């Protein structure tokens, strides 16, 4: 599985960007916990579903440096500072450390929502949306109720829920492994694709 994933990622990097193919930006946070597990079981699945739906996957991190975890190596396409939001049909954030949120990331998320672009976030990355104040008054999911951290927020369990352009999932592969809950990766990604298609009709 790991070898196939690495091959998949390398092939994606070697193909030059095709401006005629709509792009989805997949953001990975440098230093995320359980990085090898996330890349294999979450990022790999997200990338596959997005590409099978006819979109190009562009991977971004803050540093733009190579991500290494066990036998897996991923070279991001862009630094976060190089991303032009207008170039992308949608954005997806796999689970990541929510207590190490960078102000640049918060500004980035606010800009995505202000531009009306569909955005999907899973588990730890829902904390990024909370800190960016884009979930206020919205339905959201998380492995726990964030309570007053989300002003007028409507906690909707641990599954996948969409409220306008914002899609959240409370259960990533790691949480699913630890709790027995249903992993939301496939549904979150497909819901994002459906939202992009509906917006572009």
C-alpha positions as CSV (number, residue, x, y, z in Angstrom):
1,X,0.0,0.0,0.0
2,X,2.8,2.4,0.9
3,X,4.7,1.7,-2.3
4,X,1.6,2.3,-4.4
5,X,0.9,5.5,-2.5
6,X,4.5,6.8,-3.0
7,X,4.3,5.9,-6.7
8,X,0.9,7.7,-7.0
9,X,2.3,10.8,-5.3
10,X,5.5,10.8,-7.5
11,X,3.5,10.5,-10.7
12,X,1.3,13.4,-9.6
13,X,4.3,15.6,-9.0
14,X,5.9,14.7,-12.3
15,X,2.9,15.8,-14.3
16,X,2.9,19.5,-15.1
17,X,-0.1,21.6,-14.0
18,X,-2.8,21.6,-16.7
19,X,-4.7,24.8,-16.5
20,X,-7.7,23.2,-18.2
21,X,-8.2,20.8,-15.4
22,X,-9.9,22.2,-12.2
23,X,-7.7,22.0,-9.2
24,X,-8.3,21.1,-5.6
25,X,-5.8,22.2,-3.0
26,X,-4.9,19.6,-0.3
27,X,-3.1,21.2,2.6
28,X,-0.9,19.2,4.9
29,X,0.5,20.7,8.1
30,X,4.2,20.3,8.7
31,X,4.7,18.3,11.9
32,X,1.3,16.7,12.0
33,X,1.0,13.8,14.5
34,X,0.8,10.3,13.1
35,X,2.0,11.7,9.8
36,X,2.8,8.4,8.2
37,X,-0.6,7.0,9.1
38,X,-2.3,10.2,7.8
39,X,-0.5,10.2,4.5
40,X,-1.2,6.5,3.9
41,X,-4.8,6.3,5.1
42,X,-6.2,9.8,4.7
43,X,-4.2,11.9,2.2
44,X,-3.9,9.0,-0.2
45,X,-7.6,8.3,-0.2
46,X,-8.5,12.0,-0.6
47,X,-6.1,12.3,-3.5
48,X,-7.5,9.2,-5.2
49,X,-11.1,10.3,-4.9
50,X,-10.4,13.8,-6.1
51,X,-8.4,12.6,-9.2
52,X,-11.0,10.0,-10.1
53,X,-13.6,12.8,-10.1
54,X,-11.6,14.7,-12.8
55,X,-9.8,17.2,-10.6
56,X,-6.1,17.8,-10.2
57,X,-4.7,17.5,-6.7
58,X,-2.2,20.2,-5.6
59,X,-0.5,19.6,-2.3
60,X,0.6,22.6,-0.2
61,X,2.4,23.0,3.2
62,X,3.6,26.1,5.1
63,X,7.2,25.4,4.5
64,X,7.1,23.7,1.1
65,X,9.7,21.2,2.3
66,X,9.7,17.5,1.8
67,X,7.5,15.5,4.1
68,X,9.1,12.3,5.4
69,X,7.4,9.7,7.5
70,X,8.7,6.2,7.7
71,X,9.1,4.9,4.2
72,X,6.9,7.6,2.7
73,X,8.2,10.8,1.1
74,X,5.9,13.5,-0.3
75,X,7.2,16.7,-2.1
76,X,4.6,19.5,-1.8
77,X,3.8,21.4,-5.0
78,X,3.6,24.8,-3.4
79,X,4.2,26.7,-0.2
80,X,1.1,28.1,1.4
81,X,2.3,31.7,0.7
82,X,2.4,30.8,-3.0
83,X,-1.2,29.7,-3.2
84,X,-3.6,31.9,-5.3
85,X,-7.1,31.0,-4.0
86,X,-8.7,31.9,-7.3
87,X,-6.8,29.1,-9.0
88,X,-8.7,26.4,-7.1
89,X,-12.2,24.9,-7.2
90,X,-12.1,23.7,-3.6
91,X,-9.9,23.1,-0.6
92,X,-9.5,20.1,1.7
93,X,-7.7,19.8,5.1
94,X,-7.0,16.3,6.5
95,X,-6.6,15.9,10.3
96,X,-3.8,17.8,11.8
97,X,-2.5,19.2,15.1
98,X,-5.0,21.9,16.1
99,X,-3.0,23.4,19.0
100,X,-0.2,24.5,16.8
101,X,-2.2,26.7,14.4
102,X,-0.2,29.2,12.4
103,X,-1.7,32.8,11.9
104,X,-0.9,32.4,8.2
105,X,-3.2,29.3,8.1
106,X,-6.0,31.2,9.9
107,X,-5.8,34.1,7.4
108,X,-5.8,31.6,4.5
109,X,-9.0,29.8,5.7
110,X,-10.8,33.1,6.2
111,X,-9.9,34.1,2.7
112,X,-11.2,30.8,1.3
113,X,-14.6,31.4,3.0
114,X,-14.7,35.0,2.0
115,X,-14.2,34.0,-1.6
116,X,-17.0,31.5,-1.4
117,X,-14.9,28.5,-2.2
118,X,-16.0,25.0,-0.9
119,X,-13.8,23.9,2.0
120,X,-13.6,20.6,3.7
121,X,-11.9,19.8,7.1
122,X,-11.5,16.6,9.1
123,X,-11.1,16.1,12.8
124,X,-8.1,18.1,14.1
125,X,-8.3,20.5,11.2
126,X,-11.8,21.5,12.2
127,X,-10.0,23.3,15.0
128,X,-8.4,25.5,12.4
129,X,-11.9,26.5,11.1
130,X,-12.9,27.2,14.7
131,X,-9.9,29.4,15.3
132,X,-10.6,31.2,12.0
133,X,-14.1,32.0,13.3
134,X,-15.8,30.6,10.1
135,X,-18.0,28.1,11.9
136,X,-19.9,30.6,14.0
137,X,-23.6,29.9,13.6
138,X,-22.8,26.8,11.4
139,X,-23.4,23.1,11.8
140,X,-20.2,21.3,12.4
141,X,-18.9,17.9,13.4
142,X,-15.9,17.0,15.6
143,X,-14.9,14.1,17.9
144,X,-16.0,16.3,20.8
145,X,-18.4,19.2,21.2
146,X,-16.3,22.4,21.0
147,X,-19.0,24.2,23.0
148,X,-18.6,28.0,23.4
149,X,-15.5,28.0,21.2
150,X,-18.0,28.1,18.3
151,X,-20.3,31.0,18.7
152,X,-23.9,29.9,18.1
153,X,-22.4,26.7,16.5
154,X,-24.6,23.7,16.0
155,X,-22.7,20.6,17.1
156,X,-23.8,17.7,14.8
157,X,-21.9,14.7,16.1
158,X,-18.8,12.9,14.8
159,X,-19.8,12.1,11.2
160,X,-19.8,14.4,8.1
161,X,-22.0,17.5,7.8
162,X,-22.3,20.3,5.2
163,X,-23.4,23.8,6.0
164,X,-23.2,26.0,2.9
165,X,-19.6,25.9,1.5
166,X,-18.2,24.4,4.7
167,X,-18.0,20.6,5.1
168,X,-16.7,19.0,8.3
169,X,-15.9,15.5,9.5
170,X,-15.3,14.5,13.1
171,X,-13.6,11.2,12.5
172,X,-10.3,10.7,10.7
173,X,-8.7,7.3,10.1
174,X,-6.6,7.5,13.3
175,X,-9.7,8.4,15.4
176,X,-11.7,5.6,13.7
177,X,-8.9,3.1,14.5
178,X,-8.9,4.2,18.2
179,X,-12.6,4.4,18.7
180,X,-14.3,2.1,16.2
181,X,-16.3,5.1,14.7
182,X,-16.8,5.3,11.0
183,X,-13.9,7.0,9.2
184,X,-15.3,10.1,7.4
185,X,-12.5,10.4,4.8
186,X,-14.4,9.1,1.7
187,X,-17.7,10.8,2.5
188,X,-16.0,14.1,3.3
189,X,-14.0,14.1,0.1
190,X,-17.0,13.1,-2.1
191,X,-19.2,15.8,-0.4
192,X,-16.6,18.4,-1.3
193,X,-16.5,17.2,-4.9
194,X,-20.3,17.3,-5.1
195,X,-20.3,20.8,-3.6
196,X,-17.7,22.0,-6.2
197,X,-19.8,20.5,-9.0
198,X,-23.0,22.1,-7.7
199,X,-21.3,25.5,-7.4
200,X,-20.0,25.3,-11.0
201,X,-23.2,24.3,-12.7
